[in-house]
């Protein structure tokens, strides 16, 4: 699973070219995951204020797509 920033989309792997995506997925952009279908409450999302790999907005966007209550801990 890949989350791209700044688009804030959670998608399958995006290949280096639209042609490669087309061969693999049948479309030029990788398909998005429907995170609302996740029912396992054991999902944990990690990130931090100084995380250079994931923006806080991306963590919030992913959390918003998950159903149910989420526990948050910010340090």
MOSULKA-V861121 format. One line per field, one symbol per residue. phi: phi as a letter, one per 20 degrees, with the letter a starting at -180 (. if undefined). burial: I if it has 24 or more other ideal C-beta (glycine too) atoms within 12 Angstrom, else O. Layout:
# MOSULKA-V861121
phi: ???
burial: ???
This chain:
# MOSULKA-V861121
phi: .cdeceflddcfgeffbgfffffednbfdffeeeffefdfeefcddabfdfeecfgffffffgffeenedeccdc
burial: OOIOOOOOOIIOOIOOOOOOOOOOOOOOOIOIOOIOOOOOOOOOIOIOOOOOOIOOOIIOIIIOIIOOOOOOOOO
